[in-house]
Amino acid sequence: MIAKIIGLAFGVVALNAFGYDINGYCRQVADAVGGSYQIEETCRQQENQARSNISRAQSPARVEKYCKDVGQAVGGSYQIMEACIRQELAAKGRIK
């Protein structure tokens, strides 16, 4: 039982220990469409909101790890990670 609790705690700590570079990611997104300040600003707002939502979410470590990797694969996006978590949890619920 204690090992299970430690494992769960480690999963949460591991998720909170990493961090995507929101400013760098959003600058790249904005630059990809010509350098729009409006797009960069909106991206930053949405990334910060997604990061906040993820920090409050309770997801299995398997889902968190997979979705962290998916978010990193596109350059480090909390929005992508958050969408991945929602989709993975929905799929998990359907295959019980």
GINOR-V574976 format. One line per field, one symbol per residue. phi: phi as a letter, one per 20 degrees, with the letter a starting at -180 (. if undefined). burial: I if it has 16 or more other ideal C-beta (glycine too) atoms within 10 Angstrom, else O. A space follows every 50 residues. Layout:
phi->???
burial->???
This chain:
phi->.ffffffffffffffffebeefffffffffffdonfffffffgfffffff gffffefdcggffffgfffffffeoodffffffffgfffffgffdf
burial->OOOOOOOOOOIOOOIOOOOIOIOOIIIOIIOOOOOOOOIIOOIIOIIOOI IOOIOOOOIOOOIIOIIIOIIOOOOIIIIIIIOIIOOIIOOOOOOO
